[in-house]
Amino acid sequence: MRVMVTGGTGFVGPHTVQHLVNDGHELHLLVRSSDRIAPALEPLGVEGVTHTVGDVTAAKSVEAARERCDSVIYAASVYTVYKRQDAVIRRVNVPGTEIVLGTAHYLGLDPIVHVSSIVALFPPEGQTLTAQSPVKNPDRTYPRSKADLERVVRRFQEEVIPVVITYPGGVYGSHDPHWSEGPQLIANILKGQVSMIPKGGVPIVDVRDVAKVPDAVMEPGRGPRIYMIAGAYMPFGDTINAVAALTDARYVSQRCPQWPLLQW
C-alpha cells in the first residue's frame, strides 16, 4: 500500500515509518520541513520515502500529500507540558486532526489510523482503562486537546468511517531525534537539576511496540477499530530508579503533588 504519514519526523512516527517500509509499503510524508527527514529516518536505516512540505492545518497541503495514497497514519501532535505553548496546541491538535481525517475520508482512504493517547481517557477515576473507556475532561491544555480531538475521531467511527484508534501510554525508547520533554526530565533528575518527583505514575510502553501497531492494522475493509497499547504501569519514582540503576547514577529527590509541576 501507499501510506501517507503525518508526524513522520517526530518520535513515534519514524519508528512507524521504519516498520512500514520494512514490510514493503510505500511511504509518503507530510512534513513541515524537509530538513527534518534525514535526522529522523537515516539512523533507523530508512531511505527512499517521498514527501510533501506543508502543515496538517492547511487543507491544500494535506490534499496534495494524499495524492495516490491508499491509507493514512495520523501521528502528528504538538506535545508539551509547558503552558507557554498552550496557544500552539490549541491551533494545531484538534484542527489538524479534523482536516487530515476529514480529507482522508473524502478521498476514500482505508484504513485511517489515528495515534491517540491514554491521556484522553484520564483521570480513570478508580476504574481500569480499556479501549472502550469514555473520553474525560482533563484540565491541562495538552490532555484536553487530546480529549477534544478524541471526540472528533470517535464521531468518525460512529459514522462507520474506517478509523483505527490506538492508545499509547507513556512512550519511551531509543532514537528520539528531538530529545523531547520525557527524556529531558529524566536526564535532569539524574543530573540533580530536579529534586521533586510528582506522585503517581503512568503506563510505560516502548516506542518500537507502539510503532508495530499501525503496520499490523494496515488492512482495508475491516472498519472502525480501537487498540490499547498502554504497557505496564510504573510510578514516576520507580521509573527514575530503573534509569538510575541502568546508568549507575545517584540522585536525591522528594515526592510532591503534581500540581506545582503543571504550572510551568
Secondary structure, 3 states (H helix, E strand, C coil): CEEEEECCCCCHHHHHHHHHHHCCCEEEEEECCHHHHHHHHHHHCCCCCEEEECCCCCHHHHHHHCCCCCEEEECCCCCCCCHHHHHHHHHHHHHHHHHHHHHHHHCCCCCEEEECCHHHHCCCCCCCCCCCCCCCCCCCHHHHHHHHHHHHHHHHHHCCCCEEEEEECEEECCCCCCCCHHHHHHHHHHCCCCCEEECCEEEEEEHHHHHHHHHHCCCCCCCCEEEEECCEEEEHHHHHHHHHHHHCCCCCCEEECCCCHHHC
